[in-house]
Amino acid sequence: MNRKELISEIASKTGLSQTDADKVLDAFQEVVFDVVAKGDDALTLPGFLKFEQGSRAAREGRNPATGETIQIAASKTAKVTAGTKLKAAAAG
């Protein structure tokens, strides 16, 4: 399912126009981006998804072409965790 199809589904299930459904989806996306960027909180939709900022420690890696050891810097990442109801839906 692509974004256009998602907007159409949201509009049909909520009675909103497709324009309004698109605005709702954009607003939700902005909120998720803000929460992940700040990193001091998580956005949790119980049973569905949890969005939060994750971190990766600095570590040593290898260049696969040369075998040379390199240092990989610490970094931050987006972390998304599936909730129990979503996992159950995937399991059938």
Backbone as XML, in Angstrom:
<?xml version="1.0"?>
<chain id="A" units="angstrom">
  <residue number="1" name="MET">
    <atom name="N" x="0.846" y="-1.178" z="0.000"/>
    <atom name="CA" x="0.000" y="0.000" z="0.000"/>
    <atom name="C" x="0.889" y="1.237" z="0.000"/>
  </residue>
  <residue number="2" name="ASN">
    <atom name="N" x="0.596" y="2.170" z="-0.888"/>
    <atom name="CA" x="1.365" y="3.407" z="-0.929"/>
    <atom name="C" x="0.616" y="4.510" z="-0.178"/>
  </residue>
  <residue number="3" name="ARG">
    <atom name="N" x="1.207" y="5.698" z="-0.129"/>
    <atom name="CA" x="0.624" y="6.812" z="0.631"/>
    <atom name="C" x="-0.768" y="7.185" z="0.115"/>
  </residue>
  <residue number="4" name="LYS">
    <atom name="N" x="-0.923" y="7.248" z="-1.197"/>
    <atom name="CA" x="-2.211" y="7.626" z="-1.780"/>
    <atom name="C" x="-3.300" y="6.631" z="-1.385"/>
  </residue>
  <residue number="5" name="GLU">
    <atom name="N" x="-2.968" y="5.350" z="-1.424"/>
    <atom name="CA" x="-3.936" y="4.321" z="-1.043"/>
    <atom name="C" x="-4.256" y="4.402" z="0.455"/>
  </residue>
  <residue number="6" name="LEU">
    <atom name="N" x="-3.241" y="4.694" z="1.265"/>
    <atom name="CA" x="-3.456" y="4.848" z="2.707"/>
    <atom name="C" x="-4.393" y="6.014" z="2.984"/>
  </residue>
  <residue number="7" name="ILE">
    <atom name="N" x="-4.171" y="7.139" z="2.337"/>
    <atom name="CA" x="-5.030" y="8.312" z="2.519"/>
    <atom name="C" x="-6.465" y="7.990" z="2.111"/>
  </residue>
  <residue number="8" name="SER">
    <atom name="N" x="-6.622" y="7.274" z="1.026"/>
    <atom name="CA" x="-7.951" y="6.883" z="0.564"/>
    <atom name="C" x="-8.652" y="5.991" z="1.589"/>
  </residue>
  <residue number="9" name="GLU">
    <atom name="N" x="-7.919" y="5.042" z="2.163"/>
    <atom name="CA" x="-8.484" y="4.147" z="3.188"/>
    <atom name="C" x="-8.874" y="4.913" z="4.448"/>
  </residue>
  <residue number="10" name="ILE">
    <atom name="N" x="-7.996" y="5.815" z="4.885"/>
    <atom name="CA" x="-8.302" y="6.624" z="6.072"/>
    <atom name="C" x="-9.544" y="7.462" z="5.817"/>
  </residue>
  <residue number="11" name="ALA">
    <atom name="N" x="-9.638" y="8.072" z="4.643"/>
    <atom name="CA" x="-10.789" y="8.906" z="4.302"/>
    <atom name="C" x="-12.076" y="8.091" z="4.308"/>
  </residue>
  <residue number="12" name="SER">
    <atom name="N" x="-12.044" y="6.901" z="3.728"/>
    <atom name="CA" x="-13.262" y="6.089" z="3.665"/>
    <atom name="C" x="-13.678" y="5.561" z="5.043"/>
  </residue>
  <residue number="13" name="LYS">
    <atom name="N" x="-12.715" y="5.268" z="5.913"/>
    <atom name="CA" x="-13.046" y="4.731" z="7.243"/>
    <atom name="C" x="-13.448" y="5.810" z="8.243"/>
  </residue>
  <residue number="14" name="THR">
    <atom name="N" x="-13.063" y="7.065" z="7.991"/>
    <atom name="CA" x="-13.357" y="8.133" z="8.949"/>
    <atom name="C" x="-14.410" y="9.117" z="8.463"/>
  </residue>
  <residue number="15" name="GLY">
    <atom name="N" x="-14.716" y="9.087" z="7.187"/>
    <atom name="CA" x="-15.658" y="10.058" z="6.643"/>
    <atom name="C" x="-15.026" y="11.402" z="6.335"/>
  </residue>
  <residue number="16" name="LEU">
    <atom name="N" x="-13.711" y="11.492" z="6.477"/>
    <atom name="CA" x="-12.992" y="12.720" z="6.133"/>
    <atom name="C" x="-12.787" y="12.785" z="4.626"/>
  </residue>
  <residue number="17" name="SER">
    <atom name="N" x="-12.549" y="13.983" z="4.127"/>
    <atom name="CA" x="-12.171" y="14.103" z="2.721"/>
    <atom name="C" x="-10.728" y="13.607" z="2.587"/>
  </residue>
  <residue number="18" name="GLN">
    <atom name="N" x="-10.325" y="13.302" z="1.372"/>
    <atom name="CA" x="-8.954" y="12.844" z="1.171"/>
    <atom name="C" x="-7.958" y="13.952" z="1.513"/>
  </residue>
  <residue number="19" name="THR">
    <atom name="N" x="-8.331" y="15.204" z="1.279"/>
    <atom name="CA" x="-7.465" y="16.329" z="1.633"/>
    <atom name="C" x="-7.262" y="16.399" z="3.139"/>
  </residue>
  <residue number="20" name="ASP">
    <atom name="N" x="-8.362" y="16.244" z="3.895"/>
    <atom name="CA" x="-8.250" y="16.274" z="5.359"/>
    <atom name="C" x="-7.472" y="15.075" z="5.887"/>
  </residue>
  <residue number="21" name="ALA">
    <atom name="N" x="-7.692" y="13.907" z="5.304"/>
    <atom name="CA" x="-6.963" y="12.711" z="5.715"/>
    <atom name="C" x="-5.467" y="12.884" z="5.457"/>
  </residue>
  <residue number="22" name="ASP">
    <atom name="N" x="-5.126" y="13.528" z="4.342"/>
    <atom name="CA" x="-3.731" y="13.805" z="4.017"/>
    <atom name="C" x="-3.126" y="14.746" z="5.054"/>
  </residue>
  <residue number="23" name="LYS">
    <atom name="N" x="-3.878" y="15.762" z="5.467"/>
    <atom name="CA" x="-3.402" y="16.690" z="6.493"/>
    <atom name="C" x="-3.180" y="15.979" z="7.827"/>
  </residue>
  <residue number="24" name="VAL">
    <atom name="N" x="-4.079" y="15.076" z="8.176"/>
    <atom name="CA" x="-3.938" y="14.306" z="9.418"/>
    <atom name="C" x="-2.671" y="13.448" z="9.361"/>
  </residue>
  <residue number="25" name="LEU">
    <atom name="N" x="-2.456" y="12.788" z="8.236"/>
    <atom name="CA" x="-1.262" y="11.956" z="8.085"/>
    <atom name="C" x="0.006" y="12.793" z="8.150"/>
  </residue>
  <residue number="26" name="ASP">
    <atom name="N" x="0.004" y="13.965" z="7.525"/>
    <atom name="CA" x="1.156" y="14.872" z="7.587"/>
    <atom name="C" x="1.422" y="15.320" z="9.025"/>
  </residue>
  <residue number="27" name="ALA">
    <atom name="N" x="0.361" y="15.645" z="9.753"/>
    <atom name="CA" x="0.512" y="16.088" z="11.142"/>
    <atom name="C" x="1.065" y="14.962" z="12.012"/>
  </residue>
  <residue number="28" name="PHE">
    <atom name="N" x="0.572" y="13.748" z="11.804"/>
    <atom name="CA" x="1.073" y="12.592" z="12.559"/>
    <atom name="C" x="2.557" y="12.396" z="12.277"/>
  </residue>
  <residue number="29" name="GLN">
    <atom name="N" x="2.936" y="12.493" z="11.017"/>
    <atom name="CA" x="4.338" y="12.338" z="10.630"/>
    <atom name="C" x="5.202" y="13.405" z="11.296"/>
  </residue>
  <residue number="30" name="GLU">
    <atom name="N" x="4.751" y="14.641" z="11.340"/>
    <atom name="CA" x="5.496" y="15.718" z="11.992"/>
    <atom name="C" x="5.694" y="15.448" z="13.475"/>
  </residue>
  <residue number="31" name="VAL">
    <atom name="N" x="4.629" y="14.964" z="14.137"/>
    <atom name="CA" x="4.718" y="14.667" z="15.569"/>
    <atom name="C" x="5.742" y="13.560" z="15.817"/>
  </residue>
  <residue number="32" name="VAL">
    <atom name="N" x="5.714" y="12.515" z="14.997"/>
    <atom name="CA" x="6.682" y="11.423" z="15.157"/>
    <atom name="C" x="8.095" y="11.937" z="14.949"/>
  </residue>
  <residue number="33" name="PHE">
    <atom name="N" x="8.317" y="12.741" z="13.910"/>
    <atom name="CA" x="9.644" y="13.301" z="13.655"/>
    <atom name="C" x="10.122" y="14.131" z="14.841"/>
  </residue>
  <residue number="34" name="ASP">
    <atom name="N" x="9.244" y="14.960" z="15.394"/>
    <atom name="CA" x="9.609" y="15.811" z="16.535"/>
    <atom name="C" x="9.997" y="14.979" z="17.750"/>
  </residue>
  <residue number="35" name="VAL">
    <atom name="N" x="9.219" y="13.950" z="18.049"/>
    <atom name="CA" x="9.502" y="13.099" z="19.217"/>
    <atom name="C" x="10.836" y="12.396" z="19.043"/>
  </residue>
  <residue number="36" name="VAL">
    <atom name="N" x="11.076" y="11.836" z="17.863"/>
    <atom name="CA" x="12.324" y="11.108" z="17.615"/>
    <atom name="C" x="13.515" y="12.066" z="17.625"/>
  </residue>
  <residue number="37" name="ALA">
    <atom name="N" x="13.347" y="13.260" z="17.062"/>
    <atom name="CA" x="14.453" y="14.224" z="17.010"/>
    <atom name="C" x="14.844" y="14.705" z="18.403"/>
  </residue>
  <residue number="38" name="LYS">
    <atom name="N" x="13.863" y="14.943" z="19.271"/>
    <atom name="CA" x="14.163" y="15.415" z="20.625"/>
    <atom name="C" x="14.875" y="14.338" z="21.438"/>
  </residue>
  <residue number="39" name="GLY">
    <atom name="N" x="14.412" y="13.104" z="21.327"/>
    <atom name="CA" x="15.092" y="11.997" z="21.972"/>
    <atom name="C" x="14.839" y="11.829" z="23.453"/>
  </residue>
  <residue number="40" name="ASP">
    <atom name="N" x="14.079" y="12.729" z="24.081"/>
    <atom name="CA" x="13.865" y="12.603" z="25.518"/>
    <atom name="C" x="12.547" y="11.918" z="25.857"/>
  </residue>
  <residue number="41" name="ASP">
    <atom name="N" x="11.799" y="11.506" z="24.856"/>
    <atom name="CA" x="10.506" y="10.887" z="25.080"/>
    <atom name="C" x="10.251" y="9.878" z="23.970"/>
  </residue>
  <residue number="42" name="ALA">
    <atom name="N" x="9.234" y="9.049" z="24.151"/>
    <atom name="CA" x="8.827" y="8.103" z="23.130"/>
    <atom name="C" x="7.352" y="8.330" z="22.833"/>
  </residue>
  <residue number="43" name="LEU">
    <atom name="N" x="6.940" y="8.063" z="21.609"/>
    <atom name="CA" x="5.539" y="8.128" z="21.247"/>
    <atom name="C" x="5.047" y="6.690" z="21.187"/>
  </residue>
  <residue number="44" name="THR">
    <atom name="N" x="4.096" y="6.371" z="22.043"/>
    <atom name="CA" x="3.602" y="5.004" z="22.129"/>
    <atom name="C" x="2.126" y="4.957" z="21.779"/>
  </residue>
  <residue number="45" name="LEU">
    <atom name="N" x="1.780" y="4.097" z="20.844"/>
    <atom name="CA" x="0.400" y="3.791" z="20.521"/>
    <atom name="C" x="0.189" y="2.350" z="21.002"/>
  </residue>
  <residue number="46" name="PRO">
    <atom name="N" x="-0.365" y="2.164" z="22.212"/>
    <atom name="CA" x="-0.435" y="0.835" z="22.827"/>
    <atom name="C" x="-1.001" y="-0.228" z="21.894"/>
  </residue>
  <residue number="47" name="GLY">
    <atom name="N" x="-0.292" y="-1.334" z="21.800"/>
    <atom name="CA" x="-0.681" y="-2.441" z="20.957"/>
    <atom name="C" x="-0.304" y="-2.282" z="19.500"/>
  </residue>
  <residue number="48" name="PHE">
    <atom name="N" x="0.116" y="-1.063" z="19.095"/>
    <atom name="CA" x="0.418" y="-0.823" z="17.687"/>
    <atom name="C" x="1.905" y="-0.584" z="17.461"/>
  </residue>
  <residue number="49" name="LEU">
    <atom name="N" x="2.396" y="0.603" z="17.778"/>
    <atom name="CA" x="3.794" y="0.940" z="17.546"/>
    <atom name="C" x="4.337" y="1.840" z="18.642"/>
  </residue>
  <residue number="50" name="LYS">
    <atom name="N" x="5.651" y="1.821" z="18.774"/>
    <atom name="CA" x="6.354" y="2.737" z="19.665"/>
    <atom name="C" x="7.498" y="3.348" z="18.868"/>
  </residue>
  <residue number="51" name="PHE">
    <atom name="N" x="7.548" y="4.688" z="18.844"/>
    <atom name="CA" x="8.597" y="5.420" z="18.139"/>
    <atom name="C" x="9.486" y="6.085" z="19.173"/>
  </residue>
  <residue number="52" name="GLU">
    <atom name="N" x="10.799" y="5.931" z="19.037"/>
    <atom name="CA" x="11.725" y="6.584" z="19.952"/>
    <atom name="C" x="13.089" y="6.737" z="19.291"/>
  </residue>
  <residue number="53" name="GLN">
    <atom name="N" x="13.942" y="7.535" z="19.932"/>
    <atom name="CA" x="15.307" y="7.712" z="19.440"/>
    <atom name="C" x="16.177" y="6.625" z="20.054"/>
  </residue>
  <residue number="54" name="GLY">
    <atom name="N" x="16.965" y="5.982" z="19.233"/>
    <atom name="CA" x="17.913" y="4.984" z="19.709"/>
    <atom name="C" x="19.319" y="5.504" z="19.528"/>
  </residue>
  <residue number="55" name="SER">
    <atom name="N" x="20.271" y="4.805" z="20.092"/>
    <atom name="CA" x="21.658" y="5.227" z="19.919"/>
    <atom name="C" x="22.540" y="4.004" z="19.672"/>
  </residue>
  <residue number="56" name="ARG">
    <atom name="N" x="23.586" y="4.240" z="18.932"/>
    <atom name="CA" x="24.575" y="3.199" z="18.655"/>
    <atom name="C" x="25.906" y="3.683" z="19.209"/>
  </residue>
  <residue number="57" name="ALA">
    <atom name="N" x="26.534" y="2.857" z="19.970"/>
    <atom name="CA" x="27.830" y="3.205" z="20.558"/>
    <atom name="C" x="28.913" y="3.191" z="19.480"/>
  </residue>
  <residue number="58" name="ALA">
    <atom name="N" x="29.989" y="3.911" z="19.747"/>
    <atom name="CA" x="31.145" y="3.867" z="18.848"/>
    <atom name="C" x="31.688" y="2.441" z="18.866"/>
  </residue>
  <residue number="59" name="ARG">
    <atom name="N" x="32.163" y="2.002" z="17.737"/>
    <atom name="CA" x="32.652" y="0.621" z="17.675"/>
    <atom name="C" x="33.726" y="0.499" z="16.600"/>
  </residue>
  <residue number="60" name="GLU">
    <atom name="N" x="34.348" y="-0.642" z="16.602"/>
    <atom name="CA" x="35.390" y="-0.939" z="15.629"/>
    <atom name="C" x="34.779" y="-1.811" z="14.543"/>
  </residue>
  <residue number="61" name="GLY">
    <atom name="N" x="35.078" y="-1.508" z="13.293"/>
    <atom name="CA" x="34.580" y="-2.303" z="12.180"/>
    <atom name="C" x="35.702" y="-2.647" z="11.227"/>
  </residue>
  <residue number="62" name="ARG">
    <atom name="N" x="35.336" y="-3.310" z="10.148"/>
    <atom name="CA" x="36.333" y="-3.690" z="9.144"/>
    <atom name="C" x="35.861" y="-3.260" z="7.767"/>
  </residue>
  <residue number="63" name="ASN">
    <atom name="N" x="36.788" y="-2.774" z="6.977"/>
    <atom name="CA" x="36.519" y="-2.481" z="5.577"/>
    <atom name="C" x="36.501" y="-3.835" z="4.872"/>
  </residue>
  <residue number="64" name="PRO">
    <atom name="N" x="35.365" y="-4.242" z="4.299"/>
    <atom name="CA" x="35.289" y="-5.576" z="3.697"/>
    <atom name="C" x="36.204" y="-5.753" z="2.486"/>
  </residue>
  <residue number="65" name="ALA">
    <atom name="N" x="36.537" y="-4.666" z="1.812"/>
    <atom name="CA" x="37.388" y="-4.777" z="0.623"/>
    <atom name="C" x="38.846" y="-4.993" z="0.985"/>
  </residue>
  <residue number="66" name="THR">
    <atom name="N" x="39.316" y="-4.299" z="2.035"/>
    <atom name="CA" x="40.739" y="-4.371" z="2.375"/>
    <atom name="C" x="41.022" y="-5.144" z="3.656"/>
  </residue>
  <residue number="67" name="GLY">
    <atom name="N" x="39.988" y="-5.341" z="4.479"/>
    <atom name="CA" x="40.195" y="-5.999" z="5.763"/>
    <atom name="C" x="40.740" y="-5.060" z="6.820"/>
  </residue>
  <residue number="68" name="GLU">
    <atom name="N" x="40.943" y="-3.789" z="6.467"/>
    <atom name="CA" x="41.496" y="-2.805" z="7.390"/>
    <atom name="C" x="40.489" y="-2.489" z="8.502"/>
  </residue>
  <residue number="69" name="THR">
    <atom name="N" x="40.983" y="-2.361" z="9.725"/>
    <atom name="CA" x="40.149" y="-1.994" z="10.862"/>
    <atom name="C" x="39.875" y="-0.493" z="10.823"/>
  </residue>
  <residue number="70" name="ILE">
    <atom name="N" x="38.618" y="-0.127" z="11.032"/>
    <atom name="CA" x="38.232" y="1.286" z="11.048"/>
    <atom name="C" x="37.396" y="1.577" z="12.290"/>
  </residue>
  <residue number="71" name="GLN">
    <atom name="N" x="37.365" y="2.827" z="12.689"/>
    <atom name="CA" x="36.538" y="3.252" z="13.818"/>
    <atom name="C" x="35.214" y="3.794" z="13.272"/>
  </residue>
  <residue number="72" name="ILE">
    <atom name="N" x="34.127" y="3.295" z="13.819"/>
    <atom name="CA" x="32.800" y="3.762" z="13.447"/>
    <atom name="C" x="32.307" y="4.651" z="14.587"/>
  </residue>
  <residue number="73" name="ALA">
    <atom name="N" x="31.942" y="5.885" z="14.280"/>
    <atom name="CA" x="31.527" y="6.849" z="15.299"/>
    <atom name="C" x="30.162" y="6.486" z="15.894"/>
  </residue>
  <residue number="74" name="ALA">
    <atom name="N" x="29.917" y="6.951" z="17.112"/>
    <atom name="CA" x="28.615" y="6.791" z="17.738"/>
    <atom name="C" x="27.584" y="7.568" z="16.922"/>
  </residue>
  <residue number="75" name="SER">
    <atom name="N" x="26.357" y="7.084" z="16.914"/>
    <atom name="CA" x="25.311" y="7.765" z="16.154"/>
    <atom name="C" x="23.955" y="7.559" z="16.811"/>
  </residue>
  <residue number="76" name="LYS">
    <atom name="N" x="22.997" y="8.369" z="16.383"/>
    <atom name="CA" x="21.621" y="8.250" z="16.852"/>
    <atom name="C" x="20.778" y="7.731" z="15.704"/>
  </residue>
  <residue number="77" name="THR">
    <atom name="N" x="19.713" y="7.016" z="16.039"/>
    <atom name="CA" x="18.872" y="6.415" z="15.025"/>
    <atom name="C" x="17.421" y="6.423" z="15.481"/>
  </residue>
  <residue number="78" name="ALA">
    <atom name="N" x="16.509" y="6.223" z="14.560"/>
    <atom name="CA" x="15.095" y="6.079" z="14.900"/>
    <atom name="C" x="14.843" y="4.614" z="15.229"/>
  </residue>
  <residue number="79" name="LYS">
    <atom name="N" x="14.074" y="4.403" z="16.283"/>
    <atom name="CA" x="13.758" y="3.048" z="16.709"/>
    <atom name="C" x="12.244" y="2.883" z="16.707"/>
  </residue>
  <residue number="80" name="VAL">
    <atom name="N" x="11.753" y="1.881" z="15.997"/>
    <atom name="CA" x="10.323" y="1.608" z="15.923"/>
    <atom name="C" x="10.108" y="0.176" z="16.395"/>
  </residue>
  <residue number="81" name="THR">
    <atom name="N" x="9.214" y="0.012" z="17.369"/>
    <atom name="CA" x="8.939" y="-1.302" z="17.938"/>
    <atom name="C" x="7.477" y="-1.651" z="17.706"/>
  </residue>
  <residue number="82" name="ALA">
    <atom name="N" x="7.218" y="-2.843" z="17.212"/>
    <atom name="CA" x="5.846" y="-3.299" z="16.981"/>
    <atom name="C" x="5.193" y="-3.675" z="18.310"/>
  </residue>
  <residue number="83" name="GLY">
    <atom name="N" x="3.913" y="-3.322" z="18.446"/>
    <atom name="CA" x="3.151" y="-3.662" z="19.636"/>
    <atom name="C" x="2.549" y="-5.046" z="19.543"/>
  </residue>
  <residue number="84" name="THR">
    <atom name="N" x="1.951" y="-5.489" z="20.632"/>
    <atom name="CA" x="1.416" y="-6.859" z="20.703"/>
    <atom name="C" x="0.282" y="-7.116" z="19.717"/>
  </residue>
  <residue number="85" name="LYS">
    <atom name="N" x="-0.616" y="-6.154" z="19.542"/>
    <atom name="CA" x="-1.734" y="-6.360" z="18.603"/>
    <atom name="C" x="-1.247" y="-6.418" z="17.164"/>
  </residue>
  <residue number="86" name="LEU">
    <atom name="N" x="-0.243" y="-5.614" z="16.830"/>
    <atom name="CA" x="0.327" y="-5.648" z="15.483"/>
    <atom name="C" x="1.041" y="-6.973" z="15.243"/>
  </residue>
  <residue number="87" name="LYS">
    <atom name="N" x="1.761" y="-7.436" z="16.238"/>
    <atom name="CA" x="2.437" y="-8.733" z="16.111"/>
    <atom name="C" x="1.430" y="-9.859" z="15.950"/>
  </residue>
  <residue number="88" name="ALA">
    <atom name="N" x="0.323" y="-9.782" z="16.700"/>
    <atom name="CA" x="-0.726" y="-10.802" z="16.598"/>
    <atom name="C" x="-1.374" y="-10.781" z="15.218"/>
  </residue>
  <residue number="89" name="ALA">
    <atom name="N" x="-1.583" y="-9.592" z="14.657"/>
    <atom name="CA" x="-2.171" y="-9.484" z="13.324"/>
    <atom name="C" x="-1.247" y="-10.100" z="12.276"/>
  </residue>
  <residue number="90" name="ALA">
    <atom name="N" x="0.046" y="-9.896" z="12.434"/>
    <atom name="CA" x="1.015" y="-10.461" z="11.495"/>
    <atom name="C" x="1.062" y="-11.992" z="11.601"/>
  </residue>
  <residue number="91" name="ALA">
    <atom name="N" x="0.847" y="-12.496" z="12.812"/>
    <atom name="CA" x="0.887" y="-13.947" z="13.023"/>
    <atom name="C" x="-0.360" y="-14.638" z="12.512"/>
  </residue>
  <residue number="92" name="GLY">
    <atom name="N" x="-1.412" y="-13.867" z="12.271"/>
    <atom name="CA" x="-2.629" y="-14.435" z="11.716"/>
    <atom name="C" x="-3.616" y="-14.728" z="12.788"/>
  </residue>
</chain>
